Amino acid sequence: MKRIVEKKSIQNKLKNMKNILRDYFKTNILFMTFFFSSVINGCLLRFLTVKNYFDGGPILADAAVALIIGAFGYFIKPKNQIKYFFTWGIIFTLLCVINSMYYTNYLSFASFSLLETSLQVIDVGDAVVENVMELKDFCYIWQLFALLFVHHMLKKRNYYARVSKIEVGKVRALNTIVVGLILVGLFISTLSSTDISRLSKQWNREYIVMRFGAYTYQLNDLIATAKSQLNPLFGYDANAKAFREYYDTKDTTHEDNEYTNIFKGKNVLVIHAESIQQFTLDASFNGVPVAPNLKKMASEGLYFSNFYSQESVGTSSDSEFTFNTSLMPASSGTVFVSYWDREYISIPKLLKEQGYYTFSMHANNGTFWNRTNAHKSLGYDDFYYYTKDFEIDETIGLGLSDKSFFRQAVPIISNIKEANEHFYGVLIMLTNHTPFSDIVNFSDYEVSYKYTKINEETGEEETVVAPYMEGTKLGNYFKSVHYADEALGQFIQDLDAAGLLDNTVIVIYGDHDAKLKKSEFVRYYNYNHETDSILNEDDPNYQAVDYFSYELNRKVPFIIWTKNHEYQAEITKVMGMYDVLPTLGNMFGFSSPYAFGHDIFSVDENVVIFPDGNWLTNKMYYSQSKEAGKLLDSEETVSVDYINYYNELSEKAISISNSIIVYDLIRKTNESRAIATQG
């Protein structure tokens, strides 16, 4: 009898629970629509970007955020709740759309710190439309239609009037928040100390979205962006202490090598080669090389064939900064926009100490990436740019064409040489900037595939042209690189004719990769000219373009060249942008005590640390977000200790470099030393 009573009691409780849940869902339809649509969109964003399909952790996190934010809607009268939920629906939808577009182009996620550089988008609007936007980026707007449709149906059924009689807003809000906090607790219990550390540092965005979900990432990014503005006011002591300890233990000894002081006293012209990747030097179509001049100069000078950019959201400006200072880009925002007024030790400043006149040139507006201020901060005596110093006689893409830019630069450099015994100049190219579409009006370079076959009707051999890369973004990129290479070749000839190469070293570096998608390279590597199609993946000749092959292919050229070709060698050791200052410093007789890179000729094994925490040595490429690596030699092996060592090294380097930037530690260290000396 007792068992029967207990059984009935349990059945009654289950029935009551079922009724409670049924009533809850019946009277919370709008809230549940917002909740489920938000969680689904968060999952969809991860599925279409980082592709962690089966991880429940970020789903818990997204659900907790949606519950807690949605809970505050209960403080509003039922008939007006649509305004609250629809507003947050717009915010969440925009968040997903923007991050989807950003990931498509940069393989990372957007940051509130980018608001400071949002005006740059106006100047590269074509690139946004052509390279970033895809149909999949707008699949998230279904949430807004769902909310409007549900609201319309509820209004027709007099739902809000009925609910307002039974709903106690404060109670439901409190209960929902409690459930949200329980989910937060469950989610936190799944985290490791590494997860929490990376969340606080925020530099590995892909990892944070994979582990914490899109909404937690964006909330944390908002806090990190606000914190970056307040950092100069708080946390100085701890970061200054870590900075001092890092450099107190850092080995700064440098032994002379065969390249020490080989160029001391020579003039320097640096060519900032916009978006040129290293693989284009070996590419050709129908026997015509894409970049014959760069290829020739690489064979005649010092050619660093495994050189990588280390740019972050600041793209070209980050490369300029790292090239000149041997520091990493800022973890939040960009140095040129947010931290240009700090003190940095840079190549222009170090050469000015040797009596050099330093200058920079660009065929775009001086305000782009705040270069007018940033270049002055880096130590350039003058900045020549766009309408201020050049006649705008031919424009391609974002500004003055490279051919016109170089042609007009030669007489300016001649005047500089006459007025100064030594000079250091940087010329920033522009035509090869994404989206590359404008180049079709200025280049006749063909990216088709020509082959011969026997005509079945006549029996004679004939030449057939297959489209291959014509009409594709990568095809236009090849055309653009070919144009830029022609401009560079003519520039070298004009410099020689003006007598400007006799005591001058030419340094050429690609600032970053072309930002093209993996799908573009699939056609390039797997084209079947006979059928004008792409090979099937099961074809033995099919070449996969996976994450690691794509990342490794992002290397850019770095060439040091002189007219007389005194030094010729290919250096295959991996090298990063932050290695430029120490390497050139060894050749020209200068150094920075705060350099993160190394003279490439003075290290046995070098490491390239990327701003997202990934790193590359001559043995392997390692992705911290994926917690996976690729050995560069299948017969090579590395230990877990090897990976852990470089993981820790990369995190420390990123942290210390960022502290130098944010807290202006170089200036404050010099001020402290000056006070100590006076004392």
HELIX and SHEET records of a PDB file:
HELIX    1   1 LYS A    2  LYS A   26  1                                  25    
HELIX    2   2 ILE A   29  LEU A   48  1                                  20    
HELIX    3   3 GLY A   57  ALA A   71  1                                  15    
HELIX    4   4 PHE A   72  PHE A   75  5                                   4    
HELIX    5   5 PRO A   78  ASN A   80  5                                   3    
HELIX    6   6 GLN A   81  TYR A  106  1                                  26    
HELIX    7   7 PHE A  112  THR A  117  5                                   6    
HELIX    8   8 GLN A  120  ASP A  123  1                                   4    
HELIX    9   9 GLY A  125  ALA A  127  1                                   3    
HELIX   10  10 VAL A  128  VAL A  132  3                                   5    
HELIX   11  11 LEU A  135  ILE A  141  5                                   7    
HELIX   12  12 TRP A  142  LYS A  156  1                                  15    
HELIX   13  13 TYR A  159  ILE A  166  1                                   8    
HELIX   14  14 GLY A  169  ILE A  188  1                                  20    
HELIX   15  15 SER A  193  LYS A  201  1                                   9    
HELIX   16  16 ARG A  205  PHE A  212  1                                   8    
HELIX   17  17 ALA A  214  LEU A  230  1                                  17    
HELIX   18  18 TYR A  236  THR A  249  1                                  14    
HELIX   19  19 GLN A  278  ASP A  282  5                                   5    
HELIX   20  20 PRO A  292  GLU A  300  1                                   9    
HELIX   21  21 THR A  315  THR A  325  1                                  11    
HELIX   22  22 VAL A  335  SER A  338  1                                   4    
HELIX   23  23 ILE A  347  LYS A  352  1                                   6    
HELIX   24  24 PHE A  368  ASN A  370  5                                   3    
HELIX   25  25 ARG A  371  LEU A  378  1                                   8    
HELIX   26  26 TYR A  386  ASP A  389  1                                   4    
HELIX   27  27 ASP A  402  ALA A  419  1                                  18    
HELIX   28  28 SER A  437  ASN A  441  5                                   5    
HELIX   29  29 LYS A  473  ALA A  497  1                                  25    
HELIX   30  30 LYS A  518  TYR A  525  1                                   8    
HELIX   31  31 TYR A  547  LEU A  552  1                                   6    
HELIX   32  32 MET A  577  ASP A  579  5                                   3    
HELIX   33  33 VAL A  580  PHE A  588  1                                   9    
HELIX   34  34 ILE A  600  SER A  602  5                                   3    
HELIX   35  35 VAL A  640  VAL A  662  1                                  23    
HELIX   36  36 LEU A  665  GLN A  678  1                                  14    
SHEET    1   A 8 ASP A 382  TYR A 385  0                                        
SHEET    2   A 8 TYR A 357  HIS A 362  1                                        
SHEET    3   A 8 PHE A 423  ILE A 428  1                                        
SHEET    4   A 8 ASN A 267  ALA A 273  1                                        
SHEET    5   A 8 THR A 504  GLY A 510  1                                        
SHEET    6   A 8 PHE A 558  THR A 562 -1                                        
SHEET    7   A 8 LEU A 302  PHE A 304 -1                                        
SHEET    8   A 8 ALA A 569  ILE A 571  1                                        
SHEET    1   B 2 SER A 284  PHE A 285  0                                        
SHEET    2   B 2 VAL A 288  PRO A 289 -1                                        
SHEET    1   C 2 PHE A 307  TYR A 308  0                                        
SHEET    2   C 2 MET A 575  GLY A 576  1                                        
SHEET    1   D 2 THR A 395  ILE A 396  0                                        
SHEET    2   D 2 GLY A 399  LEU A 400 -1                                        
SHEET    1   E 2 TYR A 449  ILE A 454  0                                        
SHEET    2   E 2 GLU A 461  ALA A 466 -1                                        
SHEET    1   F 2 TYR A 527  ASN A 528  0                                        
SHEET    2   F 2 SER A 533  ILE A 534 -1                                        
SHEET    1   G 4 VAL A 608  ILE A 609  0                                        
SHEET    2   G 4 TRP A 615  LEU A 616 -1                                        
SHEET    3   G 4 MET A 620  SER A 623 -1                                        
SHEET    4   G 4 ALA A 628  LEU A 631 -1                                        
END                                                                             
